[in-house]
């Protein structure tokens, strides 16, 4: 009788989300989780269910997403990236694999996450950057956006910054940092926090763009948060500008 030797394997993956209907497995649409599980079956001959650190939406990218799965496999863990990348689509890659404690869970043990949202801020769009940025043609006042962002940092009820209809036991979330990085026509917002509501980062970005365009004043952000009303915040920024950069443990 074969003795089971179940390992808990932690991997870091990178993907371009343009072609996928998000992370989570679906029966009628391509997803990142679905592609990884399909390739794991091809490589190992086992049906393996993969845990993800978060559920990115359709069109959202990731360069530091953590996943894990438990399986009895004979392939050395350090060889797994090579074995999987040989079969994965070119827009998904495993960039690291290692053994984890048997109880480790990529989602439930995460201490925080960092996202990056990119805006291409010039009069005309960029075909080269279009899959990774939100094109905003009018000039943004980034300093006003920085001032407004200070009201978001901290623990608040972010009910005004979640998609209508999304249900959570609590809308209180903690944002650790928000930074803006300018590089020629590219404006990148890096935001880190313990966890985020559905579409929260994209709604924050849409609201801060309103501030940068002069449609809202920086100090209005405080009142928007206190209102807990989605109608008072800005539009939901497009998915293609968002990337999960890092998950903290």
Secondary structure, DSSP 8 states (H G I E B T S, - for coil): ------EEEEEEEEE-GGGSS-SS--SSS--HHHHHHHHHHHHHSS----EESS---TT-EEEEEEEEEEE---S-GGGHHHHHHTTS-TTEEEEEEEEE-TT--TTTT--EEEEEEEEE-SSS--TTTTTT-EE--S---HHHHHHHHTTTSEEEE-GGGS-TT---S--EEEEEEEEEEEETTEEEEEEEES---TTHHHHHHHHHHHHHTTSS-TTHHHHHHHHT-GGGS-----GGGEEEEEEE-
